[in-house]
Amino acid sequence: MFYARVKKTHAERLRRLLARKSLLNGEGRIKHSISYVYFPVVNEDEKIKKLIHAAGAELVGRKGREIKKRGSFADGVEKARRDSGTRMSAGYDVIGTIAIIDVGADIGAGRVRQLAKELMEENSHVKTVLAKAGAVAGRYRIRGLRYVAGRRNFATVHRENGCSFYMDVRKTFFSPRLAYERARIARLSKGKERVVVMFAGAGPFVVQIAKANGRAEVVGIELNRDSFSYMKRNIELNRLKNARAVFGNVRTVSRRYRNIADRILMPLPMSSMDFLGDAFDVAKTRAVIHLYAFCSSDTLGKELIDRTIDLGRKRGISITLIGKRVVRPYSSKELEMAFDLLVRKKR
């Protein structure tokens, strides 16, 4: 495991930067010495190195020593690019003990296995390496994955922001890159509010909100039966009494929760706008909706907000944009964005 080492006087600034960029490794612990703080990071690629150095910190190995120049996963990927012209990415996601890499179609299986072994050597907590085998697709937003190296295992426990999540990565959608966003929303939840999480998956938003705000009542709605089962298990795993998993289609289930929610989450960026009317129905007279959507990097969602305000106006609902942020890049021309909307219904 690798750490960003920084003097204590600059530790909080670096922590916020790493969290905002989703670079904190949830499998590691923050360490302290007399003068320094050590933050576990997801990997050691060149982009992360530059970011850390620009912040006045340095990348060190798991025992606190300077990393010596040696062969690495990133180096291996760069060499594979030169040799075969592959577009393989040097970035990867770590979910629990499983790393997921993005492999070009024109790189040999033996080369991929070698790269996977180098990745596991660099990250001692990674026990299994899988490769993407297609885009996130289908009704349940599932990505095809294939085994590459290490233990032949697809289930793991992922730890994030003080919470634990059990899942089979083939059967439910989960992105560790949304760690900061989940923590952000959890911090916003205050008091005895009722929260409805649509398209809740294995429950990362549900669990983190319920754990951060013990006075809240949190309901997660999920149509994928596997994801629903993991959400129920994760609520139990984190010993939460104020969270509940509900199985079913948001469009149908939301009818049972009309006018009850102080806060609604819609983390389905590819089609959340199709369910905005259901979110309006669930909202109280005054509520906050967190809407996630893919937007052009040129307009940053302006047309989406205009459309949302217009949809609300037609139903006699006032909508005010109270915050927005880029969650992550999605493609060369698209971003995933979060829009925080204050909704006011006429009494």
C-alpha positions in Angstrom: 0.0 0.0 0.0 1.2 3.5 -0.7 0.8 6.7 1.3 0.8 10.4 0.8 3.2 11.8 3.5 2.6 15.4 4.5 3.6 17.6 7.4 0.9 17.8 10.0 0.4 21.5 9.4 -0.8 20.7 5.9 -2.6 17.4 6.6 -6.2 18.6 6.6 -5.7 20.4 3.2 -4.3 17.3 1.7 -7.0 15.1 3.2 -9.7 17.2 1.6 -7.9 17.2 -1.8 -7.5 13.4 -1.8 -11.2 12.9 -0.7 -12.4 15.3 -3.4 -10.5 13.4 -6.1 -11.7 10.0 -4.6 -8.0 9.0 -4.1 -8.2 7.9 -0.5 -7.8 4.1 -0.1 -10.6 2.9 2.2 -8.7 -0.3 2.9 -5.8 1.5 4.7 -5.6 3.5 7.9 -4.4 7.0 8.3 -1.1 6.9 10.2 0.8 9.5 12.3 4.3 10.2 13.3 5.8 13.0 15.3 5.9 15.4 12.3 3.9 13.7 9.5 0.5 12.3 8.6 0.3 9.4 6.2 -2.8 9.1 4.0 -3.4 5.7 2.2 -3.9 6.3 -1.6 -5.5 4.1 -4.2 -2.4 3.6 -6.3 0.9 5.2 -7.4 0.3 6.2 -11.0 1.9 9.4 -12.4 -1.2 11.5 -12.2 -1.5 10.8 -8.4 2.3 11.4 -7.9 2.1 14.8 -9.6 -1.0 15.8 -7.6 0.6 14.8 -4.3 3.8 16.6 -5.1 1.9 19.7 -6.1 0.2 19.7 -2.7 3.6 19.7 -0.9 3.5 16.0 0.0 5.4 13.0 -1.2 4.5 9.4 -2.1 6.0 6.7 0.2 5.8 2.9 0.5 3.8 1.1 3.1 6.6 1.2 5.7 7.2 4.9 5.2 10.3 4.7 3.0 10.7 6.6 -0.2 9.6 4.6 -3.2 12.6 3.6 -5.2 12.4 3.6 -9.0 11.4 0.1 -10.1 9.1 -1.7 -12.5 5.5 -1.0 -11.6 2.0 -1.6 -12.9 2.0 1.9 -14.5 5.4 1.3 -16.1 4.2 -2.1 -17.4 1.1 -0.5 -18.9 3.1 2.2 -20.6 5.4 -0.4 -22.1 2.4 -2.4 -23.3 1.0 0.7 -25.0 4.3 1.2 -26.8 4.6 -2.5 -27.8 1.1 -3.2 -29.0 -0.6 0.2 -29.4 -3.2 -0.8 -26.8 -5.3 1.9 -25.1 -5.1 0.1 -21.7 -5.5 2.5 -18.8 -3.0 2.7 -16.0 -5.8 3.6 -13.6 -7.8 0.9 -11.8 -10.5 0.6 -9.2 -10.1 -1.2 -5.9 -13.2 -2.6 -4.2 -12.3 -4.4 -1.0 -9.6 -6.9 -1.9 -10.5 -6.8 -5.7 -8.8 -4.6 -8.2 -10.6 -4.0 -11.6 -8.4 -3.0 -14.5 -9.3 -1.8 -18.0 -7.5 -3.9 -20.6 -7.2 -3.2 -24.4 -8.4 -6.0 -26.7 -5.0 -6.2 -28.4 -2.9 -7.1 -25.4 -2.0 -10.8 -24.8 -3.4 -12.8 -21.9 0.1 -13.5 -20.6 1.0 -9.9 -20.6 -2.2 -9.0 -18.8 -1.5 -11.6 -16.1 2.0 -10.2 -15.5 0.6 -6.7 -15.2 -1.9 -8.0 -12.7 0.8 -9.7 -10.6 2.8 -6.4 -10.5 -0.4 -4.6 -9.4 -0.8 -7.1 -6.5 2.8 -6.8 -5.5 2.4 -3.0 -5.2 -0.9 -3.3 -3.3 -0.6 -6.0 -0.7 -4.3 -5.8 0.2 -5.4 -6.7 -3.3 -5.9 -10.4 -3.6 -7.8 -10.7 -6.9 -7.5 -8.8 -10.2 -10.4 -8.7 -12.6 -10.7 -7.0 -16.0 -13.6 -5.1 -17.5 -15.4 -7.1 -20.2 -17.8 -4.4 -21.5 -19.5 -1.2 -20.5 -21.9 -0.7 -17.7 -25.2 -1.7 -19.3 -28.6 -3.2 -18.9 -31.5 -2.6 -16.6 -29.4 -3.1 -13.5 -26.2 -1.1 -14.6 -24.0 -4.2 -14.4 -20.5 -4.4 -16.0 -19.1 -7.6 -17.4 -15.9 -8.7 -15.6 -13.5 -11.6 -16.2 -10.9 -13.2 -13.9 -7.3 -12.3 -14.5 -5.1 -13.2 -11.5 -4.9 -14.0 -7.8 -7.7 -15.7 -5.9 -10.6 -16.6 -8.2 -13.1 -14.6 -6.2 -15.8 -12.0 -7.0 -17.2 -11.2 -3.5 -15.5 -8.9 -1.1 -16.1 -6.5 1.8 -15.3 -2.9 0.9 -14.7 -0.3 3.6 -15.4 3.3 3.1 -15.9 6.3 5.3 -16.2 4.1 8.4 -18.8 1.8 6.8 -18.5 -1.8 5.5 -20.2 -3.1 2.3 -20.4 -6.8 1.3 -21.0 -7.5 -2.4 -20.3 -9.6 -5.5 -18.9 -7.1 -8.0 -20.4 -9.0 -10.9 -24.0 -8.7 -9.6 -24.3 -5.1 -8.4 -23.0 -1.7 -9.5 -20.6 0.0 -7.1 -18.0 2.7 -7.8 -15.3 3.5 -5.2 -14.8 6.8 -7.1 -18.0 8.1 -5.5 -16.7 7.9 -2.0 -16.4 11.7 -1.6 -19.9 12.2 -2.9 -21.4 9.7 -0.5 -19.6 11.3 2.4 -20.7 14.8 1.2 -24.4 13.8 1.2 -24.1 12.0 4.5 -22.8 15.2 6.1 -25.7 17.2 4.8 -28.3 15.1 6.5 -29.3 16.7 9.8 -31.9 16.0 12.5 -35.0 13.9 12.2 -35.3 14.0 8.5 -36.7 11.3 6.2 -34.5 10.3 3.4 -35.5 8.3 0.3 -32.6 6.8 -1.8 -33.9 5.8 -5.3 -31.9 3.2 -7.2 -30.0 2.4 -4.0 -27.9 -0.5 -5.2 -26.0 -2.3 -2.4 -26.8 0.6 -0.1 -23.7 2.8 0.0 -25.7 6.0 0.3 -28.3 4.4 2.6 -25.8 3.1 5.0 -23.6 6.1 5.1 -26.4 8.6 5.7 -28.0 6.4 8.3 -24.7 6.0 10.1 -23.8 9.6 10.0 -27.2 10.8 11.2 -28.7 8.4 13.7 -31.9 10.5 13.9 -32.7 10.2 10.3 -35.0 7.6 8.8 -33.5 6.3 5.6 -35.3 4.2 2.9 -33.5 2.6 0.0 -35.4 1.4 -3.1 -33.8 -1.1 -5.4 -35.1 -3.3 -8.3 -32.1 -5.6 -8.8 -32.8 -8.5 -6.4 -29.1 -9.2 -5.8 -28.4 -5.5 -5.0 -31.4 -5.5 -2.7 -30.2 -8.5 -0.8 -26.7 -6.9 -0.4 -28.3 -3.7 0.8 -30.3 -5.6 3.5 -27.1 -7.4 4.5 -25.1 -4.2 4.6 -27.7 -2.5 6.8 -27.3 -5.4 9.2 -23.5 -5.5 8.9 -23.3 -1.9 10.0 -25.9 -2.5 12.8 -28.3 0.2 11.7 -31.8 0.5 13.1 -32.8 3.6 11.2 -32.4 2.3 7.6 -34.7 0.0 5.6 -34.3 -1.7 2.2 -37.4 -1.8 -0.1 -37.5 -4.1 -3.1 -39.3 -2.9 -6.3 -39.5 -0.4 -9.1 -39.1 3.2 -8.0 -42.1 4.2 -10.1 -44.3 1.7 -8.3 -42.8 1.9 -4.8 -42.8 5.7 -4.7 -46.6 5.7 -4.6 -46.4 4.4 -1.1 -44.1 7.2 0.0 -45.9 10.3 -1.2 -45.1 13.6 0.5 -42.9 12.0 3.2 -39.3 12.8 2.3 -37.1 15.7 3.4 -34.3 14.5 1.1 -34.4 12.4 -2.0 -31.4 11.0 -3.8 -31.4 10.0 -7.5 -28.0 8.4 -8.2 -28.9 7.0 -11.7 -27.1 9.5 -14.0 -28.1 7.9 -17.3 -31.8 8.2 -16.7 -32.6 10.1 -13.5 -34.6 12.8 -15.3 -37.1 10.1 -16.4 -38.0 9.7 -12.7 -38.1 13.3 -11.6 -41.9 13.3 -11.4 -41.7 10.4 -8.9 -39.2 12.3 -6.8 -41.6 15.3 -6.8 -44.3 13.0 -5.5 -42.1 11.7 -2.7 -41.0 15.1 -1.6 -42.6 17.0 1.3 -43.9 20.5 0.8 -40.2 21.6 1.2 -37.5 19.1 0.3 -34.0 18.7 -1.2 -33.5 16.5 -4.3 -29.9 15.4 -5.2 -30.1 14.7 -8.9 -27.2 12.9 -10.7 -26.9 13.2 -14.5 -24.4 13.0 -17.3 -23.8 16.4 -18.8 -21.8 18.0 -21.6 -18.5 19.4 -20.3 -19.3 22.6 -22.3 -22.6 23.5 -20.8 -22.2 21.9 -17.3 -25.9 20.9 -17.1 -27.5 24.3 -17.9 -30.0 22.8 -20.3 -30.8 20.1 -17.7 -31.5 22.6 -15.0 -33.7 24.7 -17.3 -35.7 21.6 -18.1 -36.0 20.6 -14.5 -37.3 24.1 -13.5 -39.8 23.9 -16.4 -41.0 20.5 -15.3 -41.5 21.7 -11.8 -43.4 24.9 -13.0 -45.9 22.7 -14.9 -46.7 21.0 -11.7 -46.9 24.1 -9.5 -43.5 23.4 -7.9 -40.8 25.9 -7.4 -37.2 24.6 -7.9 -34.0 26.4 -6.9 -30.6 25.2 -7.7 -28.7 25.4 -4.4 -25.5 23.6 -5.4 -23.8 21.6 -8.1 -20.5 19.9 -8.6 -18.6 17.7 -11.0 -18.6 14.2 -9.5 -16.2 12.6 -12.1 -15.3 12.7 -15.7 -17.3 10.1 -17.7 -15.9 10.5 -21.2 -13.8 13.0 -23.2 -16.9 15.3 -23.6 -19.2 14.2 -20.7 -19.2 14.7 -16.9 -21.2 13.1 -14.2 -22.6 16.0 -12.2 -24.6 16.3 -8.9 -27.3 18.9 -8.7 -28.7 19.9 -5.3 -32.3 21.2 -5.8 -34.5 22.9 -3.3 -38.1 21.9 -4.0 -41.1 23.9 -2.7 -44.7 22.7 -3.4 -47.7 24.9 -3.2 -49.7 24.0 -0.1 
